[in-house]
């Protein structure tokens, strides 16, 4: 009787090209999500021009920065850890929680702020986080769609 031994699957590291593709996908998906949400908010709510968290330039700059940093972190985790997805989700969760503090302490004190606009800013944070995480973790599958 022949014996068989189970071998764990070999994990391949991302190539630089694949990491850049996933990062670009994260950026594009995040920009689209921000544009849709901000467009809907602008259509249904009055957003004061002095309320910076929902100004187009601020939102796109923060979104681009988040996508870039997340891509770099994902690349580092892919290079130096075995459980990339788990570690990336843990880092993303900590960063998301960290950014909730100013969202609920500073944003309500800004000129033009209302509870509704603060909730919209929270929703944008959550949507951008999910878009970036999904794009980086499932990038290969999303790129094939």
C-alpha positions, 0 to 999 in steps of 0.5 A: 500500500502506498503512502501519501503525504500532504504538502502545503500549497506553496505561496507565491509572492506578488510581482511588482507588476501585480502589486502595481496593478492591484494598487491602481485598481484600489485607487480607481475603485476608491475614486469611483466609490467616492465620486458616486457617494459624493455625487449623491450627497451633493444631489440630496444635501446641501454641503457648505463649501467650508466643510473641508471633509467633503470638498472634492480636492480633500476627498480625492487627496485623502483617497489617493494617499490611503490607496498608496500607503495601503499598497505599500503596506500590502507589498511589505506584508507580502514580502515579509509575512506568511499570512498576508491577508490576515495581517493586512486586514488587521493593519487595515482595521487598526488604521480604520479605528484610528481614523475614527477618532478625528472623524468623531471628535474634530469633524463635528467642530468644523465650520458647516458641520452637521450630524448628517455630514459627519455620518456621510464622512464616516460612510465615505471612510468605510467605503474607501476602506472596503474598496482598497482592502477588496482591491488589494486582497482580491486584485487578481480576481477583480482584474479578471472580471 
